[in-house]
Amino acid sequence: MGDATSVNDNLSLEELRDLVASLREEIARLKEELRQVRRDHHEVPPHYL
């Protein structure tokens, strides 16, 4: 596992906020992609999606 403090040393607060926003968008996109695959295969999604 990486050292979280090294990330803070290298990125500004604004860069970290942008990174978090980007990751949230990617997570939402991947969740939707999973939902579509599950619909296509008639699977029931787990409760956390």
CORWO-V551200 format. One record per pair of residues at least 12 apart in sequence whose ideal C-beta (glycine too) atoms are under 7 Angstrom apart, sorted by the first residue. I is the first residue (numbers start at 1). J is the second residue. If there is no record, write none. Layout:
i = [I I]
j = [J J]
//
This chain:
i = [31 34 35]
j = [49 49 49]
//
